[in-house]
Amino acid sequence: MESASVLVVGSLNMDLVVPVPRHPKPGETVVGGDLRRFPGGKGANQAVAAARLGARVRMIGRVGADAYGAELKRGLEAEGIATEDVAELDVPTGVALISVGEDGQNAIVVSPGANARLWPDDLSPERFAAAGVVVLQLETPLETVQRAAELGRAAGARVLLNAAPAQPLPEGLLGALGVLVVNEFEAARVAGAREPAGPEEALALARVLARRVPVAVVTLGARGLVWAGAEGAGTLPAFEVRAVDTTAAGDAFVGGLAAALAAGEPLVRALRFGSAAGALAATRPGAQPSLPTAEAVRSLLS
C-alpha cells in the first residue's frame, strides 16, 4: 500500500495493567500480578496502529502537563506521528485501569482526565484539509466527535467512527460518517436492539445500521466480523492465533482498516488487512507495544 494521510482525533491514556487469575465479582478482591504501564488510549492506539501499518498520521488530542502526558507524546513522536495538536493542559492525563485474565480477556475502567477537555472549538477546518481518512472514537466529548466528523466530511475525507465506549449516537453524527465500526454490544446500543446471539444476527444488525451509515462493520472477536453497505454485505472469518491480551486488538483493527482505506484499498481487502492487524495484536501483551508492523501483517496475510 502507498503511504496515505490519516487524521486521528481522540484519546490518549496511560494504561495501568494488572494480570489476574480471574476478574473479580462486585465487592470481591482478587490478588493479581505485577503492575505494568503501557501507553494507550483508543485514539493514540489507533494512531500508532495506522502509522506502523504505513499511513502518515497526525493526531489531535489532549494530555495533562505531567509525566504521563510527556511520555505519551514522546511515544507518538517516536512512531513518526505529528503531535503539534496534542496540547498539554493543567489537569491529569487520562488513565485506564486494566485487569487481564489468564484467557487474555480484559476489563477496563477509564479516567478520562485531559481527554474530557478536548472541545469542538479546539478543532479547525484547516487541520482536516489533507486527511484521506479521519478516525474517531468516543473517549472524548460527543460534541467534539460530531464536530470532527462534520469537518472531516466537509474536507472530503472518509470518516471512520469506532463507536466505543458504547453509547447512543445522534443522527447528525451518523450522517457525517463513511464507516461505522462496532463490536456486538456497541452495535446493539447504537441500533437500540438486543445484542446479537451469533454471526447471522450480527449480519442482520449490520444491515440495519447500514441504513443509517454508508458502511457498518460489526466485529465478533474470535468469530471474525460482518459488514454491510451499498456494495453489499458479507462475513470475514478471524485469523487463528493464540490470544495473550486482547486490550488493543480492536484498535489495531481500526488502525489497519484506516491505513488500508486511506491507501485506496477496496473495502473487503481493507477489512481483511485490519483483521490481520487485530489478530496479531492479541498475541502480545499491552496496548501500543502489541500493535504490529506492516511487514508482520503482510506475512500473516500471505
C-alpha angles and dihedrals in degrees: 000000000000120000112267137177121264122179115200119197110187155073136340118195138169106234116218106196130193123181113225134187087229137346115269123249118232109293093012128118119214122189111231138185131266119319115249128191124217133171109250148138120144093256095049092042091054091046092052091045092053092046094051089049095057108273127127102238136197122183132207114196148112134253134175123262089250141099094276092052093050091048092050093051092048089052092054092047090051087059091053094254118149108240103176088116096049098098127194117232132190093252133085119286114249115270132197120203107207132184117193120201127215089258091059095251117131142208118207137195116188128203102196099203110162091004089073089059097062100111134189091250089060089069122083127190094235091064089063098045098094099038120118092185128017114205121203138175135179102253091099127059113300093231089057091050090052092048090050091050091051093048091047093051092046089053091053095250125140105249116215119190122192097199097212135165088039120252138139113279128216117241090238090064094044090050091059095053131101097186131018117199119192139153121233096274093044092048091055091048094050093045095043090235138118119277111272115254095213146347095290092055090043090054090050089051091049088054089053091051091047088066087068102036132032094242128016120191122189115193118210103188112226089006093064123231144291128216140187135185146122090306091058132263138278152145133255122199120229123253110252111244137146106258116223101163124357095191098118101018092108092048091050089053092051093046091049092047091049093048092050094046091047088053090055099255115156116255101258093047090047091051091051091049090051091047091055090050091050093049093052092048090058091060095067133053125252133030112266095017088061096053111113132229125243089252091057092048093049089050091054092046092052 
